[in-house]
């Protein structure tokens, strides 16, 4: 039997009765929506994940939540603009620059036990930058990384940014850019002793594209993103034709910024909706998925929530990242599993102990239907979205 998931409530069977859990309750914890592409697109309703995500996003926005959308397929632009939100081209747009060298502060109201042993903001951000460089320069040696981080500490000191600096008092333009970093590396290489000169020049050459190459359009400049509305769409569509390492590095950069927004104010609830989340996973650099896993565990402390949609479940369960990927999948209170087949179905069946009947239901790929886990409960549901929402807000970019 299919139960309808309507616009205002999610019905859940409890003790043989139906009780209603509002969308605010649904968003109180992490939700995950899982779907898989198939070759038989005639049987699979296109963009059904986007429709579900849009419906959740709009209802939260109506209830005073701030909604952050990572949008690789340009499916949320119309909705964002209809809601008077900030649509940001996060793949090279002039208003979409997020300077990776800008130190991201810890939430002010965290107690000492939650503040990573009171590590300074700069020290924590240096750890974030280590992951950034691991993603951008695959195969970077520990020696290269140590040299880069040591050089960064020296560069920050030139800009009067030290372990003791209150980064809340700084403006976007107070931070160095990759042009500054590249020039400093060149200067340092020229003054290096002969035994270290070749290594120093090699490292500066590896970072040259960030300062004076094609990658400067993504990362070389002061932060220009100003997201003051309650609906922010980070459009990454133009990343799709870029090298995989560029996509993964920028997704990590965006996640770091999103976490800053999610943890900024405990009184303002924030939902991050990460569509096509498999694009953020690099088996060779598990720190990126570890970052997402950590956010999924910590979000509730700040009144925030995380919704993840993926069409490649297997990527989350690759042996090299399974510890983090399985945490993202398992920690979610709400799981929405849409049509799937093949290896992904096998992985999901093993992870959630799906019955044979439930597996057959997913393989059937019935329109607007899903298996939904709510805590320990699992039921078949059908999503109903009103025509006025589809017509007036969802636009033409998928999710119809």
N, C-alpha and C positions, 0 to 999 in steps of 0.2 A: 504494500500500500504506500502511495506517495503522499507525503504531507506537504502543504504549501508553506513556503517561506515568503511571507508577505512583506510589505514595505515597512511596517512599523515594528513588527515582532517576529521572533523566531520560535515556533512552537517546539517544545521538547516533551517527550513522554516521561512522566515521573509517576511511579506507583500506579500505572495503568490510567493515568489521567493526563491531560494536556495542560501545561502551564506556560505562560508567556514570559520570555526573557527579552527585555528591550535591547535595542541596538547599542545603547550605552553599556549595558552589561556585556554584550558580545565583545565590545571593543576594550573592555577592562583588561583583557589578556590578549596574548598573541593569537592571531588567527592565521591559518595558512590555506591557500586555495591551490589545489594541484590539478593540472590538466595536462594532457599529452596530445600532440598532433598525430594524426593518422593520415595514411594515403587516401583513405576513402572519405574525402571531405564532403561528399554529397550527404553522408549520414551524420556528419559532425557539424553542429551549428557554429558558424564562424564567430570568433571574438566573444564567446560566452563568458570567458574569464573576465574580460574587460567590463562586460555588462554588470557582473556581480560586484566587481571592485568599484565601479562607478556608483552603483546603488548604495554600497556601504559608505563611500566617501561623501556622497551628497547628504545622506541622513546624518552623519556625524557633523558635517558642516552646519546643518540646520539646527543642531543641538549645541552649537557653540564650540565645537572642537576645531583645532587647526589641523589641516590635512596636508601632508607632504606626499607628492606623487613622483615616483621615478618612472618615466614614460619612454621606453625605447621604440615604441611603434607609432608614436604621435596619435594615440587614441584618446587622450584626455584633454587636449587643447581646447576643444569646444566647451567642454564642461567647465574647465578652469575659467575661461573668459566669461561664460554665462554667470558664474558665481562671483564675478568681479575680482578674480584672483590674479596672482602673479605668474604669468607664463614665461619661463626662462629657457633660452637655448643654452643648454649645458654642454654643448659639443662645439664650442668655438664662437658663440655669440658674444658681442661686445658687452652685454649686460649679464653674461653668464660666467664670468671669471671668478674662480675660487682659488686664491693663491695658496698653494700647499705649504708655503713657508710662513703663513700667518698662524701664529700660535692659537690653538683653540682652548679656551679656559674651561676649568672644571666648574660645575655648578656651585654657586656660592653657599648654598644652604646644606651642603653635604657635611655630615659630622666627620670627625677625624678617622673613625673606623672605616668609613666608606671612601676615603680620599686616597686610596692607593698608598697608605702609610705616609700621607702628607707630602708626597713627591711634588716638586714645583711644577707649575704648568708647562714650563719649557722642557723639563726632563720628560714628562709624559708625552709631549708633542714630538720630541726627538724619537721616541719609540714608534709613534705613528709614521714619522718620516722614514724610519728604517723599513717599514712594510711598504711604503710608497716606492722606495728605490728598489726593493726586492721585486716588486711587480714590474716596474719600468725597465729594470736591467736584469732580466732573468740570468741566473748563473753568476751573479755578482759574488765575489769572494768575501770572506769575513774581513780580509785585510782592506779591500776596497771600501766596504761598509764602514769600518772603523775610521778610515781616512776621511770619508765623506762626513760622518757625524762629528768628528773632531774639527773639521774645517767649518762646518755649520755653526758649531759653538763659537768659534772665533769670529765668524761673520756676524752672528747675532750681537756679540760684544761690541763690534764696530757700530752697530745701530743702537747701542745702549740698552740691549735686551739681555738680561742675565737671569740666573736662577731666582733672584729676589724680585724681579720685575712684576708689577701688578698689570697683567695684560688687559684687564678690564679698562684700564685708563688709556690704552693705546688706540689709535685710529688705524683704519686699513692701510693708509699710506705711510704709517710708521715702520712697516715691515720691509725686509729686503725682498727682492724678486729674483728669479733665476738669472736674469742679466747680471745682477749684483753678484750672485754666487759664482757664475761662470768667470766673471772678471777677477774675482778673488782667487779662484782656483788657478787661473792663468798666472796671476801675480805670484802665487805661492809656488807654482811649478818652476817659474823662472828663477826663483831664489833658492830652490831646493838643491841640496848637494848632489853631486853626480850619481851617487849610488841610489838616490830616490827620484831623480829627475824623470826617468822614463815612466815610472809608475804614476807620478803626479800628472804628467802630460796625458797619459792614457785615460786617467779618471776625468780630467777636464774635457777630453775629447768625447767621452761617453755622454757627458751632460750638455754638450754644445747644442744638440737639437732642441733642448728645452729653452735655451736662451736665444738662439739665432737660426733655428730650423723650423720645420713644419709644426713641431709640437709646441712652439711658443704660443700659438693661438689658443691652446687649451690651458696652459699653466704659467705663462710668463707675464705677470702683471699683478697689480693690486686687485684685491677682491672688489668686484662690482655688483655682486648679488645683493639686492636689498629686498628681502621677502617679508613685508609687513602685513600682508593680508592673511586671512585664515584659510586660503587655498593656494598652495604653491606647487606648480608643475615644473619639474626639472626634466626637460625634454632632451633625451639622448639619441634621438633618431639618427642624427648625422654621424654618430659614432659607428653605425652598423657596417660601413664600408672601410673602417679603419682596422689596423692590425689588432689582433686579439689582445696583445699586451697593453695597447693603448686603451682599449675598452675596459679591461679589468682595472687598470690603474685609475682611470677616471671614475669608475663606479666606486672604487674604494675612497677616493677623494670626496665624492658626493655623500657617501655614507658617513664619513667623519663629520661633514657639515650638518647632515641631518641629525646625527646624535647630539650635536651642540644645540640644535633647535629643540629637540625632544626633551632635553634635560635642563633647559634654561630656566623654566618657571614651573614649579610643581602645581601651581594653582591653575595653569592653563593646559588642559589635556591635548595631546598631540598624537595623531595617527600617521605613521609612515607606511605607505603602500608601495612595495617594491615589486613591480611587474618584471617578468622575464628574469627572475632572480638567479637562474643558472649562469647568466652572463657574468656574475660577480665571483664565480668560483674558479680558482686556479689550483689544480692538484699539486703543483710545484711550490705554491706559496699559500699554505693553509691559513696564514694570518688574516687574510681578507675575510674568509668565511668565519674564522674565530671571532673577528670583530662583530659580524652579524649575529653570531651565536651569543656573544656577550650582551649585545644590545637587547636581544630577545629575552634574556634573563633579567636584565636590570630595568627595562622600560617601565614596569609597573610601579617601581619606587617613585617615579616622577609623574605618575598619572598618565603615562604615555602607552601606546600600543603599536604593534608591528603586524602588518599583513604581508605575507610573501606569496607570490604566484610564480609557479614554474611549470615548464613543459618538459623538463628533463630531470626527473627524480633521481635517476642513476648518478648524475653529477654530484648530488649531495651525499651519496653513499659510496663514492670512490674510496678505496681503502686508505688513501693518503689523507683524506679530509673527513672520514666517516665520523670521527669523534665529535667534530663540530657540526657536520651536516645532520647527523642523526639527532643531535641536541635541538637544532632548529626545528626539525620535523616533529620530534616527540614532545617538546616542551609546550607546544601550542595547545591551548584548551579547545579551540575550535578548528576542525580540519574539514575542508570541503574537497572531496575527491570526485573529479569529473571523469568523463570517458577516457579510458586508457587501455592499452594492449601491450603485448610483448614483454620485454625485460622490465619495463617500468612497473607493469602490473605484478610481475613476480616479486620485485623488490617491495612494493607496497603491501602485497599479500603477506610476505614474511614479516614486515615491520609491524603491521597492524592486525595480523592474524585474521585476514578476511576469509569469510566462508566461501564455499563454492558458489552459492547463490549470489553473494555480493560481487564476486569476481565476474560472474556472467552479467550482472546488472551493469557493471562498468564497461565491459566489452560491448554491450548493446548500444552505448552512446546515445541514449534517448535525449531528445531535445529538452534543454533547460532543467535537467535533472542531475542529481549528485548523491553520493553517500556523504553524510555529515556526521562527524564525531563531535559530541559535546561532552567533555569530560569522559566518563566511562560509557556514555550512551552512544549508540550509532543508529541512524535512521536514514531512510531514503527520503529525499526532499525534492520538491519542484519549486523553482524560483519564478515568482510572478512580479513583473515590473510594470507599472501603469504606463499606458500609452502617452500620457502627458509628459512623464519624465523622459521617455524615449524621444519624443518629438521636440520638446522644448529645451532639453538640457544635454542629452547624450551626444547629439551631433552626428556627424558622418564618419568619424574616425574609429569605427569599430565599436563593439559592445552594443549592438542593436538586438 
